[in-house]
Amino acid sequence: MTPLALLFFATFAIILVGTYLAIRRGIPRPGLVSAACVVLNVILMSLFASSQPDVIWLHALLVGVLLGGGLSLAALAMAWYFHGNDVREQKLKAQMAASGMQREA
């Protein structure tokens, strides 16, 4: 692996983790973050694949779209799933507190 490829891959991983944390914490607008994550990760994975020796541009583009886009969408799905669970749990706690009930652990 070339140093340039390692840089592209490290940036891909940082964006993927950062997007997961941002969606999970609900910091920014999720639609904008999701779109930016997928687009940036497709570009970065395409650049990663094209920086390898003896790789044609079509192969690099397919790797970028399939692998970069697929991993981005998987991370977004996980983040939204867990974020949704957190929101439901908070609503349930608020309803129980409002009705005077306590949840059994």
N, C-alpha and C positions, 0 to 999 in steps of 0.2 A: 504494500500500500504506500502510495506516495505521500509526502507531507501535505500536499495540497488536498488530496483526498481525505486525509485524516482531519484536516481543518473543516472541510465541508461536512463530514460525518459528525464531528463534535458540535458544530453549529446546529445541525439537524436535531441532534439529541437534546441540546439545550432548549431549542424552540419547542420541541415536543413536551418536555417536562414543564417548561414555563407555561405553555398553553393549558396543560392538565391542571396545574395549580391555580391558574387564573380562573378557569371555568369552575373549578371545585370551590374556590373561595368567593366566587361571584363578584370579583373586583371590577372588570370592565364589561362592556356590552358583549354578550356571548356570541351574537351573530357576526359581529365584526372580527372578534378574536378567532372564531372558527374559520372564517373565510381567509383571513391572513395566514393562519397556521397551515391550512391545506395548500394554498398557493406557494408560500415560502418553502414548505417541505418538499413539494413536487419539484420546485426549481433546485433546491439544494441536493436532493437525491439524484436528479438528472446531472448536475455538475459533478457530484461524487462519482457517478458511473462513467461520465465522459473523461474524468481525469485518470482513469485506469488505462493502462496500455492496451492497444489493439481493440478498442471498443468503438463501434460505429455510432453515429448520432441517433439513429432510430432505436437501437438497443438502449442507449442511455435515456432516451425520452420515455420508452416503455417502462424501464426500471423506475424512473422518476414518478410517472403517473401511477403505476401499480403499487410499488413499494412505498413511495413517499406519501401518496394519497391514501393508500390503505392503512398504513400505520397511523397517520394523522386522524383518519376517521375512527379507527379503533380507540385511540386515546380520548378523542372527543366523546365517543359513546360511553366509555367508562366514567369519564368525569361527570357527564350529565346524569348518568344513572346514580352515582353516589351523591351528587348534589341534590337530585330529586329526593333521595332518601332522607337527607339532612333536612330539607325543607318540610317534608311530611312529618318528620319527628318533631320539629319545632312547632308546627301547627297543632299536633296532637297534644304536646305539652301545654301549649297556650289554652287549648280547649279544656283540658283537664284542670288547669289552674283556675280558669274562669268558672268552672262548675263546682269547684271545691273538692274534687277528687284527687287522689294521689295515685301515681302509677306504681305498681308493684315491680320490683327489680327482679 
